[in-house]
């Protein structure tokens, strides 16, 4: 029996940023029960850092439309044999509808997956801390998905928000240091002190720095586990 034919092929719309895409691939490998190469799942990855800037589009109202580029990538991945798609970037989920409308295969929603996992991890959850770029706050990606459950969201404020954005940019620039980890931990502790019951790492760069614990949920890890589950499902 050819197990390769039974498994689904994952298509990854990557490059936002490149290291976060590589990190997702490592998470997929770690979460796949395997005794050898053939037990791992097939992924078709377009690690494309040339996707137009989400920051320019959402913060500055300028530049090219990232959604059009992501939709084109989705169509190519589908043509290359992907059975479903995933996008390892929280901010880019603002353009999820563009990808969904462009393809005929399922597209995983990392934000919704993280929301559902947070609810399962923290029964009775009332307030979730969202550690993310200002673009995620502006687009209210997490508010829209938490609202039906009566759950409010809390963001880093003031200097913490600026420092969090700087940390994300430094990881994108290849700087992963113990000092950045300590800064990120301090921001998380401040959010917990302000009422967050769980903090979601809602930027895929942050998962490169921080680890999950009882009060921390990594959206990238949730996505990786769902990719493995879906690929292995019959």
Secondary structure, 3 states (H helix, E strand, C coil): CCHHHHCCCEEEEECCCHHHHHHHHHHHHHHCCCCCHHHCCCEEEEECCCCCCHHHHHHCCCCCCHHHHHHHHHHHHHHCCCCEEECCCCHHHHHHHHHHHHCCCEECCHHHHHHHHHHHHCCCCCEEEEECCHHHHHHCHHHHHHHHHCCEEEECCCHHHHHHHHHHHHHHCCCCCHHHHHHHHHHHHHHHHCCCCEEEECCCCHHHHCCCECCEEEHHHHHHHHHHHHHHCC
